[in-house]
Amino acid sequence: MKRRNLLGLLSVIPFAGPALSSTAEPADEWESDVCVIGAGLAGITAAIAAKTAGAANVCVLEKESLLEGHSTISTGYFSAVRHMPGHDAEYRAAVDSMIADMEKTGKGLGNPELIRILAENSGAAYDWMTSLGVTWLPDPYEALGGLVPRSYLTSFVNGGYDYIFAVNRRLRELRIPLYFGAEVTQVTPTDAGYVVSGSRLKKKFLVHAKTVILATGGYTANVELRSKYDPRLTREITSTANPYGDGLDTATGDGILFGEALGAELLDMDKILTIPFSGGRLTNYVGADVYLDESGHRFVNEQAPMETISQAVWKLPNHRFWVVTDAASAKGASRSVKLLRGIVKTADTLEDVAVGMRVDPKEFLQTMDRYNSYARAHQDPEFGRTLFTQEIKKPPFYYGLERPFVHFCNGGLRIDARARVIRKDGNPIPGLYAAGEVTGGIHGAGRLGGCSLPDCVVFGRIAGESAANAL
């Protein structure tokens, strides 16, 4: 079974039926106070927020037939700073630490105001998701590129499915219509707002909307657009949403193109994040695996920001490397798929791992001995890594080749603190809002691990409230 189909079976089928989503047939032409384009975590959150803030008529348009965007199939790491009563100083310090880490990862290119909004509201986003029925594992983890353990999970398997399930259930409770298969082709400004036009079930539709929220995601699947800004990202460099090229990545940059046509400024479009994900890596957290070049030697701090790891990988001769872990680590949802495809292999001894990797056994064992000594000491004098959750010594051992996959687009539409889309002249475009990966300028040159999902919730809520308040 194809990986994407397998993920769809596990994560998406519940959203196809009437038990969870409103799929009423749209009229050829109708009116809406707030029209949300895109039904990922940002879009559905925005619709809920708009309705809760008083918008009478809210609708969501989704071009696909299922909820299968990046949020649904994500690993689910949700970075948040929670505010515990009586711990104001600790909370403030943790917020400042998250801001500093975002600025460090983004190399100072992110918008300081938006970074602060995200960090300060991440705990409220966590609490809001909890109020919708999301239950969490008790302790935070360090996501890849997260720098410290501040990312929460519902499980190591469900990932973003649990978040989409929760917000979609709330969407239905509020009786907000979600139209699947509604492919928007144009957003046209009018004196009264916008006309959103497109087709659904081979019928054209027109939505006369007072306000529009763009939440269509990034452009990881738009090879022409992404390679325009980063020529390395040819068709051969597949995305983490469709790693093996036999599935579907829905992020084609639609909302960015709609916004650009309306005069929006685009920011950081060349800041496209590639990460090792769909090859030899089985864990989705930092601390339980080691990265080795094709000769079997470490080449990077596995705890470094994602962009730093990405740059190190691109410098390798073949842009690929080995990942090794063992039976003690917690594996992600892709474990079975990777083993079935032969992407990851197992071995009973480290000597057998060396044979499988075709590296010098003596040098490989010396590398692993050094690594395990660092893990015991929680100190890595070679690369500066500080987080080790275990040694790698318990059979069976898992190993496989990794390479860069297109993962996240830091670039997109410029927004302000109210999630209004901003023109090139610095003024907001009336009635137009955006949230999620369709936006740019928040993360800068690189995204802190675990921050994309809270970004969707924080700015999705802001966009929805702002759109409702503008009516």
C-alpha positions as CSV (number, residue, x, y, z in Angstrom):
1,M,0.0,0.0,0.0
2,K,1.3,3.5,-0.8
3,R,2.5,5.5,2.1
4,R,0.1,8.3,1.4
5,N,-2.8,5.9,1.1
6,L,-1.8,4.2,4.3
7,L,-1.7,7.5,6.1
8,G,-5.0,8.4,4.6
9,L,-6.5,5.2,5.8
10,L,-5.2,5.8,9.3
11,S,-5.8,9.5,9.6
12,V,-8.3,10.8,7.1
13,I,-11.2,8.4,6.5
14,P,-13.2,9.6,9.5
15,F,-13.3,13.1,8.0
16,A,-15.0,11.9,4.8
17,G,-18.3,11.0,6.3
18,P,-21.2,13.2,7.5
19,A,-20.5,12.2,11.1
20,L,-17.8,14.8,11.4
21,S,-18.1,17.4,8.6
22,S,-20.8,19.4,7.0
23,T,-20.7,18.6,3.3
24,A,-24.0,20.2,2.1
25,E,-24.2,20.9,-1.6
26,P,-23.3,24.6,-2.2
27,A,-25.6,26.8,-4.2
28,D,-24.3,28.2,-7.4
29,E,-24.0,31.6,-5.6
30,W,-24.2,32.5,-2.0
31,E,-23.1,35.1,0.6
32,S,-20.8,34.8,3.5
33,D,-19.5,37.1,6.2
34,V,-16.2,35.2,6.4
35,C,-15.0,32.9,3.7
36,V,-12.0,30.7,4.7
37,I,-10.0,29.1,1.8
38,G,-8.3,26.0,3.1
39,A,-9.3,23.5,5.7
40,G,-6.1,22.7,7.5
41,L,-5.4,23.5,11.2
42,A,-5.1,27.2,10.5
43,G,-8.2,27.4,8.3
44,I,-10.6,25.5,10.5
45,T,-9.3,27.3,13.6
46,A,-9.9,30.6,11.8
47,A,-13.5,29.6,11.0
48,I,-14.2,28.6,14.5
49,A,-12.7,31.8,15.9
50,A,-14.7,33.9,13.4
51,K,-18.0,32.2,14.3
52,T,-17.2,32.4,18.1
53,A,-16.4,36.2,17.7
54,G,-19.9,36.9,16.2
55,A,-19.7,36.3,12.5
56,A,-23.1,35.0,11.5
57,N,-22.2,33.3,8.2
58,V,-18.9,31.5,7.9
59,C,-17.9,29.0,5.3
60,V,-14.8,26.9,4.6
61,L,-13.7,25.9,1.1
62,E,-11.4,22.9,0.7
63,K,-10.1,21.9,-2.8
64,E,-9.5,18.3,-1.8
65,S,-12.1,15.6,-1.1
66,L,-10.7,14.9,2.4
67,L,-8.8,16.6,5.2
68,E,-5.4,15.5,4.1
69,G,-3.2,18.6,4.4
70,H,0.1,19.0,6.1
71,S,-1.5,19.5,9.6
72,T,-3.3,16.1,9.4
73,I,-0.2,14.1,8.5
74,S,2.3,16.1,10.6
75,T,4.2,14.4,13.4
76,G,2.2,16.6,15.8
77,Y,5.0,18.4,17.8
78,F,3.3,21.5,19.3
79,S,5.7,23.9,21.0
80,A,4.1,25.9,23.8
81,V,5.0,27.9,26.9
82,R,2.3,27.1,29.5
83,H,1.4,29.7,32.2
84,M,1.1,27.9,35.6
85,P,-0.5,30.0,38.4
86,G,2.1,31.3,40.8
87,H,5.0,30.9,38.4
88,D,4.9,34.2,36.6
89,A,8.7,34.7,36.6
90,E,9.3,31.2,35.2
91,Y,6.7,31.7,32.5
92,R,8.2,35.1,31.4
93,A,11.7,33.5,31.3
94,A,10.3,30.6,29.2
95,V,8.6,32.9,26.8
96,D,11.8,35.0,26.4
97,S,13.7,31.8,25.8
98,M,11.3,30.7,23.1
99,I,11.6,34.1,21.4
100,A,15.3,33.9,21.6
101,D,15.4,30.5,20.0
102,M,13.0,31.6,17.2
103,E,15.2,34.6,16.5
104,K,18.3,32.4,16.6
105,T,16.9,29.8,14.2
106,G,15.5,32.5,11.9
107,K,18.8,34.3,11.9
108,G,17.1,37.6,12.9
109,L,15.0,37.8,9.8
110,G,11.6,37.0,11.5
111,N,9.2,39.8,12.4
112,P,9.9,40.5,16.2
113,E,6.3,41.5,16.9
114,L,4.9,38.3,15.3
115,I,7.5,36.1,17.0
116,R,6.5,37.6,20.4
117,I,2.8,37.1,19.6
118,L,3.4,33.4,18.7
119,A,5.5,32.7,21.8
120,E,3.2,34.6,24.2
121,N,0.1,33.0,22.9
122,S,1.4,29.4,22.4
123,G,0.2,28.4,25.9
124,A,-3.2,29.8,25.2
125,A,-3.2,27.8,22.0
126,Y,-2.4,24.6,23.9
127,D,-5.2,25.4,26.4
128,W,-7.6,26.0,23.5
129,M,-6.8,22.7,21.9
130,T,-7.2,21.1,25.3
131,S,-10.7,22.6,25.6
132,L,-11.6,21.0,22.3
133,G,-10.8,17.6,23.7
134,V,-7.2,17.1,22.8
135,T,-5.3,15.1,25.4
136,W,-1.5,15.2,25.7
137,L,1.3,13.1,26.8
138,P,2.5,14.4,30.2
139,D,6.0,15.7,29.3
140,P,7.3,17.9,26.5
141,Y,9.8,16.6,24.0
142,E,12.5,18.3,22.0
143,A,11.3,18.3,18.4
144,L,13.9,18.1,15.6
145,G,15.4,21.6,15.6
146,G,13.5,22.5,18.7
147,L,16.6,23.3,20.8
148,V,14.9,22.5,24.1
149,P,12.1,20.2,25.2
150,R,9.0,22.4,24.8
151,S,7.0,20.5,22.3
152,Y,3.9,18.5,23.3
153,L,2.4,15.5,21.7
154,T,-0.8,13.5,21.9
155,S,1.0,10.3,20.9
156,F,4.0,9.2,18.8
157,V,1.7,7.8,16.1
158,N,-1.4,10.0,15.7
159,G,0.4,13.3,15.2
160,G,-1.6,16.1,13.7
161,Y,-4.6,13.8,13.2
162,D,-5.8,14.4,16.8
163,Y,-5.7,18.2,16.3
164,I,-7.6,18.1,13.0
165,F,-10.1,15.7,14.5
166,A,-10.7,18.1,17.5
167,V,-11.2,21.3,15.5
168,N,-13.3,19.6,12.8
169,R,-15.6,18.3,15.5
170,R,-16.0,21.8,16.9
171,L,-16.6,23.1,13.3
172,R,-19.5,20.7,13.0
173,E,-20.9,21.6,16.4
174,L,-21.0,25.3,15.3
175,R,-22.7,24.2,12.0
176,I,-20.1,25.9,9.9
177,P,-20.3,24.4,6.4
178,L,-17.1,22.9,5.0
179,Y,-17.3,22.3,1.2
180,F,-15.0,19.6,0.0
181,G,-13.8,19.5,-3.6
182,A,-14.3,23.3,-3.9
183,E,-11.4,24.5,-6.0
184,V,-11.0,28.3,-5.9
185,T,-9.7,29.8,-9.1
186,Q,-10.0,33.5,-8.3
187,V,-10.5,36.0,-5.5
188,T,-11.8,39.3,-6.9
189,P,-12.2,42.5,-4.8
190,T,-15.6,44.3,-4.9
191,D,-17.1,47.3,-3.2
192,A,-18.7,44.9,-0.7
193,G,-15.7,42.7,-0.1
194,Y,-14.7,39.8,-2.4
195,V,-16.1,37.4,-4.9
196,V,-14.5,34.0,-4.4
197,S,-15.1,31.9,-7.6
198,G,-14.3,28.4,-8.5
199,S,-15.8,25.0,-9.3
200,R,-17.1,22.1,-7.3
201,L,-18.4,18.8,-8.7
202,K,-18.1,20.2,-12.2
203,K,-20.3,23.2,-11.2
204,K,-19.1,26.8,-10.9
205,F,-19.7,28.6,-7.7
206,L,-19.5,32.2,-6.5
207,V,-19.2,33.3,-2.9
208,H,-19.9,36.9,-2.1
209,A,-17.8,37.4,1.0
210,K,-17.4,40.4,3.1
211,T,-14.0,39.1,4.3
212,V,-11.7,36.4,3.1
213,I,-9.1,34.3,5.1
214,L,-6.4,32.6,3.1
215,A,-5.2,29.4,4.8
216,T,-4.1,27.2,1.9
217,G,-0.6,26.3,3.2
218,G,2.7,26.7,1.6
219,Y,4.1,25.7,-1.8
220,T,6.1,22.5,-1.1
221,A,4.3,20.7,-4.0
222,N,4.7,23.6,-6.5
223,V,7.9,22.6,-8.1
224,E,7.9,25.6,-10.5
225,L,7.4,28.1,-7.7
226,R,9.8,26.6,-5.2
227,S,12.6,26.0,-7.7
228,K,12.1,29.6,-8.8
229,Y,13.4,30.7,-5.4
230,D,15.7,27.8,-4.7
231,P,17.0,26.1,-7.9
232,R,18.2,23.1,-5.9
233,L,14.6,22.0,-5.2
234,T,13.9,20.2,-8.5
235,R,11.2,17.6,-8.9
236,E,13.6,14.9,-7.7
237,I,13.6,16.6,-4.2
238,T,10.2,15.4,-3.0
239,S,8.3,16.7,0.0
240,T,7.8,15.2,3.4
241,A,4.1,15.2,2.6
242,N,4.7,13.0,-0.5
243,P,8.2,11.6,0.0
244,Y,8.1,8.8,-2.4
245,G,6.3,10.6,-5.2
246,D,3.4,8.2,-5.4
247,G,1.0,10.2,-3.2
248,L,-0.4,13.7,-2.9
249,D,1.0,16.9,-1.5
250,T,-1.8,19.5,-1.4
251,A,0.4,22.6,-0.8
252,T,0.6,24.2,-4.2
253,G,0.8,27.8,-3.1
254,D,-2.7,28.8,-4.2
255,G,-3.3,31.4,-1.4
256,I,0.1,33.0,-2.0
257,L,-0.8,33.4,-5.7
258,F,-4.2,34.8,-4.8
259,G,-2.7,37.3,-2.4
260,E,0.0,38.3,-4.8
261,A,-2.6,39.0,-7.5
262,L,-4.3,41.3,-5.0
263,G,-1.1,43.3,-4.4
264,A,0.2,41.5,-1.3
265,E,3.9,41.7,-0.4
266,L,5.7,38.3,-0.4
267,L,8.4,37.7,2.2
268,D,11.2,35.2,2.5
269,M,10.1,33.1,-0.5
270,D,13.6,31.6,-0.9
271,K,13.6,30.4,2.7
272,I,12.3,26.9,2.0
273,L,13.2,24.3,4.7
274,T,14.5,20.9,3.8
275,I,14.9,18.2,6.4
276,P,15.9,14.6,6.7
277,F,12.6,12.9,7.4
278,S,11.3,10.1,5.1
279,G,14.4,8.1,4.8
280,G,16.4,6.4,7.6
281,R,15.0,8.5,10.5
282,L,12.5,6.6,12.6
283,T,12.3,8.9,15.6
284,N,10.6,12.3,15.5
285,Y,12.4,13.7,18.6
286,V,16.0,14.6,19.5
287,G,18.1,12.3,21.6
288,A,17.8,8.8,20.3
289,D,19.7,8.6,17.0
290,V,23.0,9.5,15.4
291,Y,23.7,10.9,11.9
292,L,26.7,9.5,10.0
293,D,28.1,10.4,6.6
294,E,28.5,7.7,4.0
295,S,31.8,6.7,5.4
296,G,30.3,6.1,8.9
297,H,31.5,9.3,10.7
298,R,29.4,11.9,12.5
299,F,29.2,15.2,10.6
300,V,26.7,17.4,12.5
301,N,25.1,18.1,15.9
302,E,21.9,16.2,15.7
303,Q,20.4,18.7,18.1
304,A,21.1,21.7,15.9
305,P,18.4,23.9,14.3
306,M,16.8,22.2,11.3
307,E,18.3,24.7,8.9
308,T,21.8,24.0,10.3
309,I,21.3,20.3,9.8
310,S,19.9,20.9,6.3
311,Q,22.9,23.0,5.3
312,A,25.3,20.3,6.5
313,V,23.5,17.7,4.5
314,W,23.6,19.7,1.3
315,K,27.4,20.0,1.7
316,L,27.7,16.2,1.7
317,P,29.0,14.7,-1.6
318,N,25.7,12.9,-2.4
319,H,23.4,14.9,-0.1
320,R,22.7,11.8,1.9
321,F,23.7,10.2,5.2
322,W,23.0,7.3,7.5
323,V,20.8,7.4,10.6
324,V,21.2,4.7,13.3
325,T,19.0,4.0,16.3
326,D,18.1,0.9,18.3
327,A,15.2,-0.9,20.0
328,A,15.1,1.5,22.9
329,S,13.9,4.5,20.9
330,A,10.3,5.5,20.4
331,K,9.5,5.1,16.7
332,G,7.1,7.3,14.7
333,A,4.2,6.3,12.6
334,S,6.4,5.7,9.5
335,R,8.2,2.8,11.0
336,S,6.2,0.0,9.4
337,V,6.1,1.7,6.0
338,K,9.9,2.3,6.0
339,L,10.6,-1.3,7.0
340,L,8.2,-2.7,4.4
341,R,9.8,-0.6,1.7
342,G,13.3,-1.5,2.7
343,I,14.2,2.1,3.4
344,V,15.2,1.1,6.9
345,K,16.9,-2.2,7.7
346,T,17.5,-4.0,11.0
347,A,20.6,-5.8,12.4
348,D,21.3,-7.8,15.5
349,T,24.7,-6.3,16.1
350,L,26.5,-3.0,15.3
351,E,29.0,-5.1,13.4
352,D,26.2,-6.1,11.1
353,V,25.1,-2.5,10.8
354,A,28.6,-1.6,9.5
355,V,28.4,-4.4,7.0
356,G,25.0,-3.2,5.8
357,M,26.2,0.4,5.5
358,R,29.4,-0.8,3.7
359,V,31.7,1.2,6.0
360,D,34.8,0.2,7.8
361,P,33.7,-1.9,10.8
362,K,36.5,-0.9,13.1
363,E,36.1,2.8,12.5
364,F,32.3,2.5,12.8
365,L,32.5,0.7,16.1
366,Q,34.9,3.4,17.4
367,T,32.4,6.1,16.3
368,M,29.6,4.4,18.1
369,D,31.7,3.8,21.2
370,R,32.5,7.5,21.3
371,Y,28.9,8.4,20.7
372,N,27.7,6.2,23.6
373,S,30.3,7.6,25.9
374,Y,28.9,11.1,25.1
375,A,25.4,9.8,25.7
376,R,26.4,8.5,29.2
377,A,28.0,11.8,30.0
378,H,25.4,14.0,28.3
379,Q,28.2,15.9,26.9
380,D,29.5,15.9,23.3
381,P,32.9,17.6,22.9
382,E,33.0,17.0,19.1
383,F,29.7,18.7,18.1
384,G,28.3,20.3,21.2
385,R,25.2,18.2,21.5
386,T,23.7,18.2,25.0
387,L,20.5,16.1,24.8
388,F,20.8,12.3,24.8
389,T,17.8,10.3,25.8
390,Q,19.7,7.0,25.6
391,E,22.7,5.1,24.4
392,I,22.4,3.1,21.1
393,K,23.2,-0.4,22.3
394,K,20.0,-2.4,22.5
395,P,19.3,-4.8,19.6
396,P,17.8,-4.9,17.1
397,F,19.5,-1.9,15.5
398,Y,17.8,0.2,12.8
399,Y,19.7,2.0,10.0
400,G,18.8,3.7,6.8
401,L,19.9,6.4,4.3
402,E,18.4,9.9,4.7
403,R,18.4,12.8,2.3
404,P,16.8,16.3,2.1
405,F,13.0,16.5,1.7
406,V,11.1,19.7,1.2
407,H,9.3,20.3,4.5
408,F,8.2,23.8,5.2
409,C,8.0,27.2,3.4
410,N,9.0,30.0,5.7
411,G,8.0,32.5,3.0
412,G,4.6,33.7,2.0
413,L,2.2,36.6,2.4
414,R,3.2,39.4,4.7
415,I,0.8,39.9,7.6
416,D,0.6,42.2,10.6
417,A,-0.3,41.5,14.3
418,R,-4.0,41.3,13.3
419,A,-3.3,38.8,10.6
420,R,-4.2,41.3,7.9
421,V,-2.5,40.8,4.6
422,I,-0.2,43.7,3.8
423,R,0.4,45.4,0.5
424,K,3.8,46.2,-0.9
425,D,3.3,49.8,0.2
426,G,2.9,48.7,3.8
427,N,-0.9,49.2,4.1
428,P,-3.3,46.3,4.8
429,I,-5.5,45.0,2.1
430,P,-9.1,45.6,3.3
431,G,-10.9,42.5,4.4
432,L,-8.1,40.1,3.5
433,Y,-6.5,37.9,6.2
434,A,-4.1,35.0,6.3
435,A,-2.8,32.3,8.7
436,G,-0.6,29.3,8.7
437,E,2.1,28.4,6.2
438,V,0.6,30.7,3.6
439,T,2.2,33.5,5.5
440,G,5.8,34.7,5.5
441,G,8.0,36.8,7.7
442,I,7.2,35.1,11.0
443,H,10.0,32.5,11.1
444,G,12.7,34.2,9.0
445,A,15.5,32.1,7.6
446,G,14.5,29.0,9.5
447,R,11.7,27.7,11.7
448,L,12.1,26.5,15.3
449,G,11.1,22.9,15.6
450,G,7.6,22.4,16.8
451,C,6.4,25.9,16.0
452,S,4.4,25.4,12.8
453,L,1.3,23.9,14.5
454,P,1.0,26.6,17.2
455,D,1.6,29.2,14.5
456,C,-1.6,27.8,12.8
457,V,-3.6,28.0,16.0
458,V,-2.4,31.3,17.2
459,F,-2.7,33.2,14.0
460,G,-5.7,31.2,12.9
461,R,-7.6,32.5,15.9
462,I,-6.3,36.0,15.4
463,A,-7.3,35.9,11.7
464,G,-10.8,34.7,12.5
465,E,-11.4,37.2,15.3
466,S,-10.0,40.1,13.2
467,A,-12.3,39.1,10.2
468,A,-15.3,39.0,12.5
469,N,-14.5,42.3,14.1
470,A,-14.2,43.9,10.7
471,L,-17.8,43.2,9.8
